[in-house]
Amino acid sequence: MSAGGRMDENAIAALLTKMFRGWDRWGIESCAAHGVEVLIRQEASRLARTVALLDDGPEPRRLLEIGTGYLTLASALRHQFPKAEMIGVEHPRRPYVWLPEYRARLTDERIRLVAADLVGSGLPFRSQTFDVAVFAEVVEHLPPHAVPTALAEISRILAPHGVLVLTTPNLAAWTNRELLLRGHSPQQSPLRVIDGTYGHLRLYTMAELVSLLEASGFQVVRRTFIDQVAVGISLIRRVLRALLWPARILWPSLRDTCVVRAVRVEGGIESARGE
């Protein structure tokens, strides 16, 4: 689906250098704690691998990103697919959604934003509206009981053979195993509510994701694991990361992130909400 040359890591880093910012308290604190350059390097690495899942095939006619956040992925997708009609969805209780600067950035990128609660009210689009849906680093924030309905809703708004790209932290990653060994949970507390949305309520293994997607009207056509650029980890964890590199080559499921490309099967299934 590449329209004019793939947005590789260096190109995305250059793009983010021009526009990266924290739009809320959490983002501002993260920039202050880690430094903008480090966060850009981390984001560029992740985004390049996400966008790469859409490399083959024609440019999408209508593309939906669910969870626009700080607009980093949205901007990369816009530059990768300059002709596509792009729509973004973000939770209405995120204050930055209503900031004039945020709206101006969306206008500059030719992205129409819809404020909607995927869990509470679903996606306000007709069935079979989009060619591509991108659902990156979102599913882990949803209450587990709501995930099947959310995925069915995404299936509903995709055209037959439409593409879903999904990324999420890997429950089986070595970092999460290490947390458990120390008596800590890789999940975040339900008490951690950010502007009406949650932290990492539930992480998934690749096998769980594939099962959930297949039950929601998708066929998984590509699955892989990637490592994130490490930010803010201790010296001990950096040493462990280096020592475990051979193990992560032999057992990719020890890596940080699950990355999936799925296709809506003919017929799919209807969301519990209907149309």
N, C-alpha and C positions, 0 to 999 in steps of 0.2 A: 504493500500500500504506500510505498514511498513515492512522494510526489516530485521532489526536486533534490534528491540526495538526502541520505540519512543524517539526522541530527545526532552526531556522535557526542562522546563525553566532553570533548574540548569545546565543541560548538555550543552545547548546552551550558557549560560553565561560563562561557563568554556572555551568553544571553542572561544568565542569572546574575552576573556581576553588574549588569545594567539595571536590574529591576528587583533584586532580592531585598526583602525587608520582613520584619516581624509585624504582623497586622494586629496582634493583640498582646496582652501581658505575657502570655506563655512564650510567644515568639520572640518578644523583645528580651525576655530573660534568657532565653536560649542563645540569642546572638551575643549577649553580654558575657555569658558563661563560657562559650566555646570559641567565639570569634566568627565573624561573617565568612571569612575565607574558608575556614574549615567546614562550615555548614554548606557552603556552595559546593565544595569538593564532594561532600557526602551526597548531596542532592543530585548533582550532575551524574555521579556514578549510578545511582538508583534509577534516575529518569531515563538515562540512555538505554538501560536494559529493559525498561518498561516499554519505551517507544519502539525498540527493536522488534517486539512481538507483532508489530503492525507493518513490518517491512515489505512483505510480499503482497501482491494483489493490487487492484485499482485503488485510487484514493477514495475514501469514504465520502458519500454524498452528505450524510447527516451523522454527526458524532456527538455522543453524550459523555461528559465526565461527571461522575457522581462523587461529590466531595471535593470542591474546587480549592478549599483551604487557602494557602498563601499564593496560589496561582502559578506555582512553579511548573507543575506538570501541564496545566492548561496552556501556558505560554509555549512550552516545548511542542505540544501537540499542534498548536496553531501554526508554528513555524514549519513543522513537518508537513502539515496538510493545509496550505494556504487557501485552497479553494473550497474546503469543506464548510458546511454550515455547522457551527459549534454551539452547543448549549451546555451550560454547567449547572449543577445542582449543589446547593449548600444549605445547611440547617438554618432555619430562619432566626434562631436565637443566638447565632454567632454575630456579635455587634458589628464586626468589620464588614459584614455583608451590606450594611446600609451606609457605610462611609462614602462620601463623595469621591475620595481618592481611589477607593476600591472600584467603584462603578466606572470611574474614568479609565482605569487600567483595563477593565473589561471592554469598554468601548474601543479603546486603542487596539485591542487584540481581536476585535470583532467577535466577541463571545457574548451570547445572551445568557444572563443568569436567571435561574428560577429558584426562589427560596422555598424549600419543601422538606418535610420530615419523612424520610423514606420509611421509617418504622411506623410513624403515627398515621400518615395519610397516603403513603405510596407515592408513585411518580405521576405527576399530572400531565401525562401524554397519552395519546391514543395508541392502541396496540399496533405493533409492527411499524413504528415510526423511524427507528434508527438503524443504520448499517453497523455501527460500532458503539459499544459502551465500554468505558474504562472505569474500573472500580478498584482503585489503588489505595492500599493502606486505610481501608474503611471497615471491612467486615469484622475486624477484631474489636471495633468500638461498639458493635451492635449487641444488644441482649441476645444470648444464644437462642432463645425460643423464637426470636423474630427472624433469624437468618434464613430458614427455608422460604418463608413468605417473601422476604426481600429479594432473594435470588429468583424466585418465580416471577416477581414483579419486573425484574430486569429482563427475564426471558420474554415476558409479555410485550415489552416495548421494542424488542429487537425484531427485525424482519427475519423470515426464514433464512438460515445460513448466515445470519448476522453474527458478528464477532464480539466476544466479551474478553477483555484483558483484566485479570484479577491478580493483585499482589497483596501479600500479608505476611507478618512475621511468622517464622516457623516454630511451632511449639517444640519440635524435636531438636532444635539448634543446640549446639554444645553450650552456648551461653546460658540457655534455659536449664539445661541439665546441671550446669555448675551452680546456678541459683538454688535449685532444689537440694543439691548436696549440702549447701550451706543453710538449708532450712527456710529459704525464701521462695515466694511464688513468682513465676514469670507473668502472672496476670496482675492487673492493677485493681485496687479496691473499687467496688461500686460506689463508694463514698466520694471518689474523685470525679466530680461532675464539673465539666467545663462548658459554661454557657449553654446548658441544656443537653450537652452530649457527654459521653463517658470516655474514660481512658480505655486501656486494653482489657476489656471484660473477659474475653475468651480468645485464646490462640488456637490454631489448628495445625494438624499434620497435613502433609500432602494427600495422604490417603483419605482423610476426612473431607478435604476440599473436593476431591474428585467425586466422592460419594454424594456430597451435597449438590454439586453441580449436575451430576447425572440425574438425580432425583428432581431437578428443577428444569428439565428440558434441554440440557446441554450435552454435547459430546466434547470431551477434553481432547484436543488435538496436539497440544504441546505443553509440557510441564518441565520445569527446571528449578534449580535452587541457586541463589546468588548470595554473596557476602556483601554486607554493607561496609562502607568506609568507617572505621571505628572512631567514635567521638566520645570523649569524656569517660574513658574506662581507666581503671587503675593500672599501675605498673605490673602487678601480678597477672591481671587479665591480659595485658599486652603480651607478656611472656607466654602465657598459656595459649594465646591465639597463634603465636609463631610456632610453638611446639606442636600444636594440633593441625598445622597446615597439611601434612601428609595424610592424616586421617580424614580431613575434609575433602581431599581429592578422591580417596578410596570410597568414602561414604558421603556423597553430596548431601544427604539428608541431615548432616550436622551443620549445614550452612544456615545463614541468618534468615533468609527470606524465601518463601514459596512464590513462584511466578507461574501463572497459568494462562494459556490461551484456549478458549472454548468456543464452540460454534453452536448456535441454536439449531436444534434438529427440526426437520420439517414437522409442523404441527405443534411442537413444543408442548407446554402446558399452560393453562390459564392461571393467573394469579388468583389467590383467594378473594381478592377485592373485585375481580372481574374487570371490565373496561370502564 
